[in-house]
């Protein structure tokens, strides 16, 4: 069977990811700077690494986040609520000529518990991670993977047998990044029809 006529074939000299929209989580990664202050940076290529307590995200050695985590061997992860879209945007602001990111002063934060780090206020999931590995070589990008040492979750976001999953997501929508350059909140969902007997 031939490639269907409604499909367009692209030359892979260039990345395809800016030509279509894709859904990603939107997280803010916290890391400790060399001078003892803390940096916050939004990332969207981020997810659990397998079914265990590992979390990974894509970064680049050109960013301070990479250097900070490689040096300090730890980082924090914040999953902002949709109401925190502006705070997430401020964390993406470029550094000034002196290397500082003054936009972070506008964010309300608090300290993590087991590692030296900070969290952004009003998120629904917080992770404290110890660096497990960095995998370089995805073009200019790298995969940073941490082992979660502890987590803090908004009680209203926890799944509960007494609350329908649909209602839980409706009452506490999820902030999602639609690459490239858009965001939305997910407040509606449907149960996926898994085949009987399917296992992880």
Buried (B, 14 or more C-beta within 10 A) or exposed (E): EEEEEEEEEEEEEEEEEEEEEEEBBBBBBBBBBEEEEBBBBBBBBBBEBEEEBBBBBBBEEEBBBBBBBBEBBBBBBBBBBBEBBEBBEBBEEEEEEEEBBEBBEEBEBEEBEEBBBBBBEEBBBBBBBBBBEBEEEEEEBBBBBBBBBEEEEBEEBEEEEEEEEEEBBEEBBBBBBBBEEEBBBEEEEEEEEEEEEEEE
